[in-house]
Amino acid sequence: MVGRDITIGQYLAAPTLLHRVDPRLKLGMVVIATVLVFLYPGWPLLVFALTLVALLAICRLPLIHVLKALRSVWVIVFVTFLLQLFLTPGVVIWHWGFLSITDSGLSNGIIFSARVVLLVVLLSALTMTTPPLRLADGLESVLRPLSRLRVPIARITTIVSITLMFIPNILDQSSKLVRAQMARGADFESANVLRRVKDVIPVLVPLFVKVFHDADDLAVAMDARAYGGGKGRTRLYPLKIHPTEALLSLAFVAVAIGILFIPLT
Amino acid sequence: MALRLRLEGVTYSYPLPGKDEAVAVTAVSLAVEPGDVLCLAGSNGSGKSTLAQVCTGLLAPSSGALYYGDERIEGRSALREFRRKVGLLFQNPEDQLFADTVEKDIAFGPHNHGLRGDALKARIQESAAMVGLPLDELGSRSPFSLSEGQKRRAALAGVLALDPEVLVLDEPFIGLDFEGRQSLASALTSYRAERGASIIIVTHELSHVWSLATTFGLLSEGRLVRFETREELLAGETDLAALGMQLPQWGSLARELLRAGVSLEDPADPRALAGAMAKRREATDGR
Protein backbone atom coordinates (compact mmCIF):
# COMPACT_ATOMS: atom_id res chain seq x y z
CA MET A 1 0.00 0.00 0.00
CA VAL A 2 1.18 3.52 -0.78
CA GLY A 3 3.10 5.15 2.01
CA ARG A 4 3.48 2.21 4.34
CA ASP A 5 7.19 1.82 3.67
CA ILE A 6 8.17 5.45 3.31
CA THR A 7 9.96 6.22 6.55
CA ILE A 8 11.93 9.34 5.56
CA GLY A 9 10.81 12.25 7.69
CA GLN A 10 8.79 10.11 10.09
CA TYR A 11 9.38 10.35 13.81
CA LEU A 12 9.61 7.07 15.69
CA ALA A 13 8.96 7.32 19.41
CA ALA A 14 11.45 5.06 21.20
CA PRO A 15 13.56 5.27 24.38
CA THR A 16 16.95 5.52 22.63
CA LEU A 17 20.01 7.57 23.55
CA LEU A 18 19.76 9.51 20.28
CA HIS A 19 16.21 10.59 21.14
CA ARG A 20 17.52 12.35 24.24
CA VAL A 21 20.30 14.28 22.51
CA ASP A 22 19.60 17.99 22.00
CA PRO A 23 18.32 18.68 18.45
CA ARG A 24 20.99 21.38 17.90
CA LEU A 25 23.75 18.84 18.54
CA LYS A 26 22.07 16.35 16.21
CA LEU A 27 21.72 19.01 13.51
CA GLY A 28 25.39 19.92 13.93
CA MET A 29 26.46 16.27 13.73
CA VAL A 30 24.36 15.67 10.60
CA VAL A 31 25.71 18.79 8.86
CA ILE A 32 29.34 17.91 9.65
CA ALA A 33 28.81 14.25 8.71
CA THR A 34 27.16 15.29 5.44
CA VAL A 35 30.16 17.45 4.50
CA LEU A 36 32.53 14.63 5.46
CA VAL A 37 30.56 12.06 3.42
CA PHE A 38 31.40 14.17 0.35
CA LEU A 39 35.05 14.54 1.38
CA TYR A 40 35.78 10.88 2.16
CA PRO A 41 37.51 8.97 -0.60
CA GLY A 42 36.77 5.20 -1.00
CA TRP A 43 37.81 3.20 2.08
CA PRO A 44 37.27 5.94 4.70
CA LEU A 45 33.70 6.11 3.41
CA LEU A 46 33.27 2.43 4.24
CA VAL A 47 34.83 2.93 7.69
CA PHE A 48 32.45 5.84 8.33
CA ALA A 49 29.47 3.76 7.15
CA LEU A 50 30.41 0.97 9.56
CA THR A 51 30.95 3.48 12.39
CA LEU A 52 27.53 5.03 11.71
CA VAL A 53 25.76 1.66 11.66
CA ALA A 54 27.56 0.66 14.88
CA LEU A 55 26.55 3.95 16.51
CA LEU A 56 22.90 3.51 15.52
CA ALA A 57 22.97 -0.08 16.75
CA ILE A 58 24.55 0.96 20.10
CA CYS A 59 21.83 3.60 20.45
CA ARG A 60 19.28 0.81 19.80
CA LEU A 61 17.66 2.58 16.89
CA PRO A 62 15.70 -0.05 14.91
CA LEU A 63 18.04 -0.48 11.92
CA ILE A 64 15.33 -2.15 9.83
CA HIS A 65 13.28 1.02 10.08
CA VAL A 66 16.30 3.11 9.03
CA LEU A 67 16.95 0.82 6.07
CA LYS A 68 13.29 1.00 5.04
CA ALA A 69 13.89 4.67 4.27
CA LEU A 70 16.18 3.47 1.47
CA ARG A 71 13.32 1.74 -0.32
CA SER A 72 11.94 5.07 -1.45
CA VAL A 73 15.28 6.23 -2.93
CA TRP A 74 16.59 3.01 -4.45
CA VAL A 75 15.87 4.34 -7.96
CA ILE A 76 18.06 7.41 -7.30
CA VAL A 77 20.83 5.19 -5.87
CA PHE A 78 20.60 2.82 -8.84
CA VAL A 79 20.60 5.61 -11.46
CA THR A 80 23.56 7.28 -9.72
CA PHE A 81 25.44 3.99 -9.81
CA LEU A 82 24.69 3.37 -13.51
CA LEU A 83 25.60 6.91 -14.58
CA GLN A 84 28.95 6.74 -12.82
CA LEU A 85 29.55 3.17 -13.98
CA PHE A 86 29.11 3.85 -17.68
CA LEU A 87 30.08 7.49 -18.05
CA THR A 88 33.36 7.74 -16.12
CA PRO A 89 36.51 7.59 -18.28
CA GLY A 90 39.36 5.27 -17.22
CA VAL A 91 40.86 1.85 -17.92
CA VAL A 92 38.23 -0.29 -19.62
CA ILE A 93 37.59 -3.54 -17.74
CA TRP A 94 34.46 -4.68 -19.64
CA HIS A 95 33.11 -3.76 -23.04
CA TRP A 96 29.91 -4.63 -24.95
CA GLY A 97 28.70 -2.63 -27.96
CA PHE A 98 28.67 1.03 -27.04
CA LEU A 99 28.71 0.24 -23.33
CA SER A 100 31.96 0.05 -21.46
CA ILE A 101 32.80 -0.13 -17.79
CA THR A 102 36.02 1.39 -16.50
CA ASP A 103 37.84 0.78 -13.24
CA SER A 104 37.20 4.40 -12.19
CA GLY A 105 33.53 4.03 -13.24
CA LEU A 106 33.09 1.02 -10.99
CA SER A 107 34.72 2.65 -7.98
CA ASN A 108 32.94 5.98 -8.58
CA GLY A 109 29.59 4.16 -8.97
CA ILE A 110 30.05 2.46 -5.62
CA ILE A 111 31.31 5.62 -3.87
CA PHE A 112 28.62 7.98 -5.22
CA SER A 113 25.73 5.61 -4.56
CA ALA A 114 27.14 4.91 -1.07
CA ARG A 115 27.14 8.68 -0.46
CA VAL A 116 23.44 8.92 -1.38
CA VAL A 117 22.66 5.94 0.90
CA LEU A 118 24.59 7.50 3.80
CA LEU A 119 22.85 10.86 3.38
CA VAL A 120 19.45 9.15 3.54
CA VAL A 121 20.50 7.15 6.61
CA LEU A 122 21.79 10.32 8.34
CA LEU A 123 18.62 12.30 7.60
CA SER A 124 16.36 9.40 8.59
CA ALA A 125 18.25 8.96 11.85
CA LEU A 126 17.77 12.69 12.53
CA THR A 127 14.02 12.84 11.76
CA MET A 128 13.34 9.44 13.33
CA THR A 129 14.84 10.47 16.67
CA THR A 130 13.65 14.10 16.80
CA PRO A 131 9.99 15.14 17.04
CA PRO A 132 9.21 17.75 14.33
CA LEU A 133 8.60 20.53 16.86
CA ARG A 134 11.92 19.87 18.64
CA LEU A 135 13.68 19.81 15.29
CA ALA A 136 12.11 23.15 14.37
CA ASP A 137 13.11 24.58 17.76
CA GLY A 138 16.66 23.36 17.21
CA LEU A 139 16.76 24.76 13.71
CA GLU A 140 15.44 28.11 14.91
CA SER A 141 18.02 28.25 17.66
CA VAL A 142 20.89 27.39 15.28
CA LEU A 143 19.75 29.87 12.63
CA ARG A 144 18.82 32.68 15.04
CA PRO A 145 21.88 34.83 14.18
CA LEU A 146 20.49 35.19 10.66
CA SER A 147 17.43 37.03 12.01
CA ARG A 148 19.76 40.04 12.48
CA LEU A 149 19.99 40.09 8.70
CA ARG A 150 16.15 40.22 8.65
CA VAL A 151 15.80 36.61 7.57
CA PRO A 152 12.37 35.45 8.93
CA ILE A 153 13.82 32.48 10.82
CA ALA A 154 10.76 31.87 13.03
CA ARG A 155 8.48 31.67 10.00
CA ILE A 156 10.90 29.44 8.09
CA THR A 157 11.22 26.98 10.97
CA THR A 158 7.44 26.94 11.46
CA ILE A 159 7.08 26.05 7.78
CA VAL A 160 9.69 23.28 8.15
CA SER A 161 8.04 21.80 11.25
CA ILE A 162 4.54 21.90 9.72
CA THR A 163 5.84 20.27 6.55
CA LEU A 164 7.44 17.49 8.60
CA MET A 165 4.24 17.04 10.62
CA PHE A 166 2.17 16.83 7.44
CA ILE A 167 4.21 13.95 5.93
CA PRO A 168 2.62 11.09 7.92
CA ASN A 169 -0.77 12.75 7.46
CA ILE A 170 -0.34 12.83 3.69
CA LEU A 171 0.85 9.21 3.63
CA ASP A 172 -2.20 8.09 5.65
CA GLN A 173 -4.48 10.08 3.41
CA SER A 174 -2.97 8.63 0.24
CA SER A 175 -3.44 5.08 1.58
CA LYS A 176 -7.09 5.86 2.20
CA LEU A 177 -7.54 7.35 -1.27
CA VAL A 178 -5.90 4.34 -2.90
CA ARG A 179 -8.41 2.09 -1.13
CA ALA A 180 -11.30 4.39 -2.10
CA GLN A 181 -10.39 4.18 -5.79
CA MET A 182 -9.60 0.47 -5.62
CA ALA A 183 -13.17 0.03 -4.41
CA ARG A 184 -14.21 1.63 -7.71
CA GLY A 185 -12.14 -0.71 -9.86
CA ALA A 186 -8.84 1.24 -10.03
CA ASP A 187 -5.97 -1.21 -10.33
CA PHE A 188 -2.78 -0.25 -8.50
CA GLU A 189 -1.44 -3.78 -8.63
CA SER A 190 -1.68 -4.20 -12.40
CA ALA A 191 1.39 -5.40 -14.30
CA ASN A 192 0.57 -2.76 -16.91
CA VAL A 193 2.64 0.27 -15.89
CA LEU A 194 0.57 2.68 -18.05
CA ARG A 195 -2.62 1.55 -16.32
CA ARG A 196 -1.00 2.03 -12.92
CA VAL A 197 0.21 5.53 -13.83
CA LYS A 198 -3.28 6.40 -15.14
CA ASP A 199 -4.85 5.16 -11.92
CA VAL A 200 -2.63 7.42 -9.82
CA ILE A 201 -4.54 10.51 -11.04
CA PRO A 202 -7.72 9.66 -9.08
CA VAL A 203 -5.52 9.58 -5.99
CA LEU A 204 -3.47 12.74 -6.64
CA VAL A 205 -6.43 15.06 -7.33
CA PRO A 206 -8.33 14.41 -4.05
CA LEU A 207 -5.00 14.28 -2.19
CA PHE A 208 -4.09 17.80 -3.34
CA VAL A 209 -7.64 19.05 -2.63
CA LYS A 210 -7.45 17.58 0.87
CA VAL A 211 -3.93 18.87 1.57
CA PHE A 212 -4.82 22.41 0.41
CA HIS A 213 -8.00 22.33 2.53
CA ASP A 214 -6.05 21.11 5.55
CA ALA A 215 -3.36 23.76 5.03
CA ASP A 216 -6.04 26.45 4.76
CA ASP A 217 -7.82 25.21 7.89
CA LEU A 218 -4.53 25.06 9.79
CA ALA A 219 -3.66 28.64 8.80
CA VAL A 220 -7.07 29.86 10.04
CA ALA A 221 -6.75 27.81 13.25
CA MET A 222 -3.25 29.25 13.92
CA ASP A 223 -4.57 32.74 13.26
CA ALA A 224 -7.46 32.11 15.65
CA ARG A 225 -4.93 31.12 18.32
CA ALA A 226 -3.05 34.40 17.92
CA TYR A 227 -0.08 33.13 15.89
CA GLY A 228 1.94 36.18 15.04
CA GLY A 229 4.85 34.89 13.02
CA GLY A 230 6.70 33.47 16.01
CA LYS A 231 8.31 36.74 17.13
CA GLY A 232 8.77 36.86 20.89
CA ARG A 233 7.41 33.33 21.27
CA THR A 234 8.64 31.37 24.29
CA ARG A 235 9.12 27.60 24.61
CA LEU A 236 7.20 25.23 26.90
CA TYR A 237 10.29 23.01 27.01
CA PRO A 238 13.41 25.19 26.52
CA LEU A 239 16.33 23.46 24.82
CA LYS A 240 19.17 22.49 27.13
CA ILE A 241 22.40 20.76 26.23
CA HIS A 242 23.53 18.19 28.82
CA PRO A 243 27.37 18.00 29.17
CA THR A 244 27.35 14.23 28.45
CA GLU A 245 25.44 14.83 25.21
CA ALA A 246 27.93 17.49 24.18
CA LEU A 247 30.87 15.17 24.93
CA LEU A 248 29.34 12.28 22.98
CA SER A 249 28.61 14.55 20.03
CA LEU A 250 32.16 15.91 20.07
CA ALA A 251 33.49 12.35 20.20
CA PHE A 252 31.39 11.43 17.14
CA VAL A 253 32.60 14.47 15.20
CA ALA A 254 36.23 13.78 16.24
CA VAL A 255 35.98 10.16 15.08
CA ALA A 256 34.28 11.23 11.83
CA ILE A 257 37.03 13.78 11.10
CA GLY A 258 39.70 11.31 12.23
CA ILE A 259 38.52 8.80 9.62
CA LEU A 260 39.44 11.37 6.97
CA PHE A 261 43.08 11.02 7.93
CA ILE A 262 43.29 7.23 8.08
CA PRO A 263 46.03 6.31 5.59
CA LEU A 264 43.86 3.89 3.56
CA THR A 265 43.93 3.75 -0.21
CA MET B 1 -28.64 -11.00 -6.60
CA ALA B 2 -26.22 -11.05 -3.69
CA LEU B 3 -24.77 -14.15 -2.05
CA ARG B 4 -24.16 -14.77 1.61
CA LEU B 5 -21.20 -12.73 2.89
CA ARG B 6 -19.46 -14.29 5.84
CA LEU B 7 -16.51 -13.44 8.06
CA GLU B 8 -15.03 -16.17 10.21
CA GLY B 9 -12.78 -15.26 13.12
CA VAL B 10 -11.40 -12.21 11.33
CA THR B 11 -8.64 -10.20 12.98
CA TYR B 12 -7.07 -7.15 11.35
CA SER B 13 -3.99 -5.27 12.55
CA TYR B 14 -2.45 -2.11 11.10
CA PRO B 15 1.34 -2.16 10.92
CA LEU B 16 3.04 0.56 12.95
CA PRO B 17 6.55 1.97 12.55
CA GLY B 18 9.04 -0.54 13.96
CA LYS B 19 7.81 -4.03 14.71
CA ASP B 20 4.58 -3.03 16.45
CA GLU B 21 1.07 -3.31 15.12
CA ALA B 22 -2.29 -1.90 16.18
CA VAL B 23 -5.06 -4.47 16.39
CA ALA B 24 -8.24 -2.82 15.08
CA VAL B 25 -10.55 -5.83 14.78
CA THR B 26 -10.34 -9.02 16.84
CA ALA B 27 -11.88 -12.42 16.02
CA VAL B 28 -15.04 -11.14 14.35
CA SER B 29 -17.48 -13.63 12.86
CA LEU B 30 -20.59 -12.45 11.08
CA ALA B 31 -22.88 -13.34 8.18
CA VAL B 32 -24.95 -11.06 5.96
CA GLU B 33 -27.74 -12.80 4.06
CA PRO B 34 -28.90 -11.52 0.65
CA GLY B 35 -31.25 -8.57 1.14
CA ASP B 36 -30.17 -8.03 4.75
CA VAL B 37 -29.34 -4.57 6.05
CA LEU B 38 -26.69 -5.06 8.72
CA CYS B 39 -25.83 -2.10 10.90
CA LEU B 40 -22.35 -2.26 12.42
CA ALA B 41 -22.62 0.09 15.35
CA GLY B 42 -19.99 1.17 17.82
CA SER B 43 -18.39 4.20 19.41
CA ASN B 44 -15.35 5.97 17.92
CA GLY B 45 -12.34 3.67 17.62
CA SER B 46 -14.39 0.47 17.96
CA GLY B 47 -13.01 -0.85 14.65
CA LYS B 48 -16.16 -0.48 12.58
CA SER B 49 -14.59 1.36 9.61
CA THR B 50 -11.78 -1.21 9.47
CA LEU B 51 -14.33 -4.02 9.57
CA ALA B 52 -16.24 -2.35 6.71
CA GLN B 53 -13.08 -2.32 4.60
CA VAL B 54 -12.42 -5.98 5.43
CA CYS B 55 -15.99 -6.78 4.29
CA THR B 56 -15.22 -5.16 0.91
CA GLY B 57 -11.93 -7.02 0.41
CA LEU B 58 -9.93 -3.77 0.50
CA LEU B 59 -8.12 -4.94 3.61
CA ALA B 60 -7.14 -8.59 3.65
CA PRO B 61 -7.67 -10.11 7.13
CA SER B 62 -4.50 -10.62 9.19
CA SER B 63 -6.10 -13.90 10.28
CA GLY B 64 -9.48 -15.55 9.79
CA ALA B 65 -11.41 -15.89 6.56
CA LEU B 66 -13.79 -14.00 4.27
CA TYR B 67 -16.37 -15.99 2.31
CA TYR B 68 -18.74 -14.91 -0.44
CA GLY B 69 -21.27 -17.65 -1.09
CA ASP B 70 -19.28 -20.84 -0.66
CA GLU B 71 -16.05 -19.39 -1.99
CA ARG B 72 -13.26 -18.36 0.34
CA ILE B 73 -11.81 -15.04 -0.80
CA GLU B 74 -8.05 -15.10 -0.49
CA GLY B 75 -5.18 -14.11 -2.72
CA ARG B 76 -4.88 -11.01 -4.88
CA SER B 77 -6.91 -12.15 -7.87
CA ALA B 78 -9.79 -13.49 -5.74
CA LEU B 79 -9.86 -10.23 -3.76
CA ARG B 80 -9.84 -8.19 -6.99
CA GLU B 81 -12.68 -10.27 -8.42
CA PHE B 82 -14.65 -9.98 -5.17
CA ARG B 83 -14.20 -6.19 -5.11
CA ARG B 84 -16.08 -5.99 -8.42
CA LYS B 85 -19.19 -7.22 -6.60
CA VAL B 86 -18.90 -4.88 -3.63
CA GLY B 87 -19.35 -1.12 -3.42
CA LEU B 88 -17.95 0.99 -0.60
CA LEU B 89 -19.00 4.50 0.25
CA PHE B 90 -16.34 6.22 2.35
CA GLN B 91 -17.28 8.46 5.27
CA ASN B 92 -15.85 11.52 3.58
CA PRO B 93 -17.12 11.91 -0.01
CA GLU B 94 -13.98 13.89 -0.89
CA ASP B 95 -11.99 10.67 -0.43
CA GLN B 96 -13.68 9.33 -3.56
CA LEU B 97 -14.41 12.29 -5.81
CA PHE B 98 -11.66 13.33 -8.19
CA ALA B 99 -12.86 13.92 -11.76
CA ASP B 100 -13.38 17.37 -13.29
CA THR B 101 -17.13 16.78 -13.69
CA VAL B 102 -19.74 14.91 -11.66
CA GLU B 103 -20.70 12.84 -14.70
CA LYS B 104 -17.12 11.67 -15.31
CA ASP B 105 -16.74 10.85 -11.65
CA ILE B 106 -19.82 8.62 -11.64
CA ALA B 107 -18.52 6.97 -14.83
CA PHE B 108 -15.11 6.12 -13.30
CA GLY B 109 -16.11 2.82 -11.66
CA PRO B 110 -18.25 1.30 -14.44
CA HIS B 111 -15.63 2.41 -17.01
CA ASN B 112 -12.99 0.53 -15.00
CA HIS B 113 -15.29 -2.49 -15.14
CA GLY B 114 -15.39 -2.30 -18.93
CA LEU B 115 -18.70 -0.53 -19.54
CA ARG B 116 -18.65 1.77 -22.62
CA GLY B 117 -20.90 3.86 -24.87
CA ASP B 118 -24.67 3.90 -24.37
CA ALA B 119 -24.59 1.27 -21.65
CA LEU B 120 -22.22 3.50 -19.65
CA LYS B 121 -24.39 6.59 -20.21
CA ALA B 122 -27.50 4.67 -19.16
CA ARG B 123 -25.74 3.46 -16.00
CA ILE B 124 -24.69 7.02 -15.09
CA GLN B 125 -28.25 8.31 -15.59
CA GLU B 126 -29.73 5.45 -13.61
CA SER B 127 -27.35 5.83 -10.65
CA ALA B 128 -27.77 9.61 -10.50
CA ALA B 129 -31.56 9.22 -10.61
CA MET B 130 -31.44 6.65 -7.83
CA VAL B 131 -29.79 9.13 -5.44
CA GLY B 132 -31.84 12.09 -6.68
CA LEU B 133 -28.94 13.93 -8.30
CA PRO B 134 -30.12 16.14 -11.21
CA LEU B 135 -27.47 15.37 -13.84
CA ASP B 136 -28.73 17.94 -16.36
CA GLU B 137 -28.07 20.63 -13.77
CA LEU B 138 -25.00 19.27 -11.94
CA GLY B 139 -23.50 16.72 -14.36
CA SER B 140 -20.99 19.12 -15.89
CA ARG B 141 -19.99 20.80 -12.62
CA SER B 142 -16.88 19.99 -10.62
CA PRO B 143 -17.77 17.62 -7.78
CA PHE B 144 -15.73 19.82 -5.43
CA SER B 145 -18.07 22.77 -6.07
CA LEU B 146 -21.12 20.87 -4.81
CA SER B 147 -22.74 21.26 -1.41
CA GLU B 148 -21.93 18.64 1.25
CA GLY B 149 -25.20 16.77 0.64
CA GLN B 150 -24.75 16.84 -3.13
CA LYS B 151 -21.16 15.59 -2.77
CA ARG B 152 -22.43 12.67 -0.69
CA ARG B 153 -25.04 11.87 -3.34
CA ALA B 154 -22.49 12.12 -6.16
CA ALA B 155 -20.15 9.77 -4.27
CA LEU B 156 -23.00 7.31 -3.67
CA ALA B 157 -24.03 7.52 -7.34
CA GLY B 158 -20.42 6.65 -8.23
CA VAL B 159 -20.65 3.56 -6.01
CA LEU B 160 -24.13 2.49 -7.18
CA ALA B 161 -22.91 2.83 -10.79
CA LEU B 162 -20.77 -0.24 -10.10
CA ASP B 163 -24.04 -2.15 -9.64
CA PRO B 164 -22.71 -3.82 -6.48
CA GLU B 165 -24.27 -6.94 -5.01
CA VAL B 166 -23.09 -5.88 -1.56
CA LEU B 167 -23.14 -2.24 -0.59
CA VAL B 168 -21.01 -1.10 2.34
CA LEU B 169 -21.53 2.44 3.64
CA ASP B 170 -19.29 4.08 6.22
CA GLU B 171 -21.23 6.66 8.27
CA PRO B 172 -23.35 7.67 5.26
CA PHE B 173 -25.75 9.90 7.19
CA ILE B 174 -23.17 12.09 8.94
CA GLY B 175 -23.37 15.75 7.91
CA LEU B 176 -26.68 15.35 6.08
CA ASP B 177 -29.75 17.37 6.96
CA PHE B 178 -33.14 15.71 7.58
CA GLU B 179 -34.13 15.81 3.92
CA GLY B 180 -30.75 14.43 2.85
CA ARG B 181 -31.04 11.55 5.32
CA GLN B 182 -34.56 10.73 4.18
CA SER B 183 -33.59 10.77 0.52
CA LEU B 184 -30.49 8.62 1.14
CA ALA B 185 -32.52 6.09 3.16
CA SER B 186 -35.13 5.83 0.41
CA ALA B 187 -32.39 5.44 -2.26
CA LEU B 188 -30.91 2.55 -0.27
CA THR B 189 -34.31 0.93 0.30
CA SER B 190 -35.15 1.02 -3.40
CA TYR B 191 -31.68 -0.21 -4.44
CA ARG B 192 -31.99 -3.13 -2.05
CA ALA B 193 -35.49 -3.96 -3.30
CA GLU B 194 -34.59 -3.68 -7.00
CA ARG B 195 -31.27 -5.54 -6.93
CA GLY B 196 -31.70 -7.87 -3.98
CA ALA B 197 -28.47 -6.38 -2.65
CA SER B 198 -27.13 -6.79 0.87
CA ILE B 199 -26.27 -3.58 2.68
CA ILE B 200 -23.83 -3.03 5.53
CA ILE B 201 -24.03 0.34 7.23
CA VAL B 202 -21.37 1.48 9.66
CA THR B 203 -22.51 4.09 12.17
CA HIS B 204 -22.14 5.30 15.72
CA GLU B 205 -25.64 6.77 15.72
CA LEU B 206 -28.40 4.14 15.85
CA SER B 207 -31.12 6.70 15.12
CA HIS B 208 -29.84 7.08 11.55
CA VAL B 209 -30.48 3.43 10.68
CA TRP B 210 -33.17 2.54 13.20
CA SER B 211 -35.90 1.84 10.66
CA LEU B 212 -33.55 0.72 7.87
CA ALA B 213 -31.46 -2.01 9.50
CA THR B 214 -32.66 -5.59 9.86
CA THR B 215 -29.85 -6.62 12.24
CA PHE B 216 -27.51 -4.66 14.50
CA GLY B 217 -23.95 -5.82 15.16
CA LEU B 218 -22.65 -4.05 18.27
CA LEU B 219 -18.91 -3.43 18.36
CA SER B 220 -16.66 -2.53 21.23
CA GLU B 221 -12.86 -2.25 21.19
CA GLY B 222 -12.58 -4.19 17.94
CA ARG B 223 -14.80 -7.06 19.05
CA LEU B 224 -18.32 -7.85 17.88
CA VAL B 225 -20.06 -8.00 21.24
CA ARG B 226 -23.54 -9.09 20.12
CA PHE B 227 -25.94 -9.36 17.23
CA GLU B 228 -29.41 -8.09 17.95
CA THR B 229 -32.62 -7.41 16.09
CA ARG B 230 -34.51 -4.19 16.72
CA GLU B 231 -36.93 -6.07 19.00
CA GLU B 232 -34.04 -7.47 21.04
CA LEU B 233 -32.56 -4.02 21.40
CA LEU B 234 -35.93 -2.76 22.58
CA ALA B 235 -36.12 -5.57 25.10
CA GLY B 236 -33.09 -3.86 26.62
CA GLU B 237 -30.89 -6.82 27.50
CA THR B 238 -27.78 -5.09 26.23
CA ASP B 239 -26.44 -2.08 28.08
CA LEU B 240 -25.92 0.25 25.11
CA ALA B 241 -24.51 3.03 27.30
CA ALA B 242 -21.64 0.73 28.27
CA LEU B 243 -20.84 0.45 24.55
CA GLY B 244 -20.93 4.23 24.12
CA MET B 245 -24.29 4.28 22.33
CA GLN B 246 -27.93 4.93 23.07
CA LEU B 247 -31.30 4.00 21.65
CA PRO B 248 -32.83 6.62 19.37
CA GLN B 249 -35.59 8.70 20.95
CA TRP B 250 -38.28 6.80 19.02
CA GLY B 251 -36.71 3.57 20.26
CA SER B 252 -36.75 4.70 23.89
CA LEU B 253 -40.41 5.67 23.50
CA ALA B 254 -41.23 2.30 21.91
CA ARG B 255 -39.42 0.54 24.75
CA GLU B 256 -41.47 2.41 27.39
CA LEU B 257 -44.73 1.64 25.55
CA LEU B 258 -43.83 -2.05 25.28
CA ARG B 259 -42.94 -2.13 28.97
CA ALA B 260 -46.34 -0.57 29.73
CA GLY B 261 -47.96 -3.48 27.87
CA VAL B 262 -48.88 -1.61 24.70
CA SER B 263 -48.62 -3.81 21.61
CA LEU B 264 -46.86 -2.16 18.66
CA GLU B 265 -47.23 -3.29 15.06
CA ASP B 266 -43.98 -1.71 13.94
CA PRO B 267 -41.82 -0.24 16.72
CA ALA B 268 -39.64 1.53 14.13
CA ASP B 269 -42.53 3.50 12.63
CA PRO B 270 -43.00 6.86 14.41
CA ARG B 271 -46.62 7.05 13.18
CA ALA B 272 -47.40 3.68 14.75
CA LEU B 273 -45.88 4.92 18.02
CA ALA B 274 -47.87 8.16 17.90
CA GLY B 275 -51.06 6.15 17.20
CA ALA B 276 -50.33 3.78 20.10
CA MET B 277 -49.71 6.74 22.43
CA ALA B 278 -52.97 8.40 21.37
CA LYS B 279 -54.91 5.18 21.98
CA ARG B 280 -53.30 4.74 25.37
CA ARG B 281 -54.14 8.33 26.33
CA GLU B 282 -57.77 7.82 25.27
CA ALA B 283 -57.93 4.63 27.31
CA THR B 284 -56.42 6.40 30.37
CA ASP B 285 -58.72 9.42 30.02
CA GLY B 286 -61.79 7.14 29.64
CA ARG B 287 -61.06 5.37 32.95
Interface residues (C-beta under 8 A of the other chain):
Chain A: R4 T7 Q10 L12 A14 P62 I64 H65 K176 L177 R179 A180 Q181 M182 A183 R184 G185 A186 D187 E189 I201 P202 V203 V205 P206 V209 K210 H213
Chain B: P15 P17 G18 K19 Q53 T56 L58 L59 R76 R80 R83 R84 V86 G87 L88 F90 E94 D95 Q96 L97 F98 A99 F108 G109 P110 H111 N112 H113 F144 G158 V159 L162
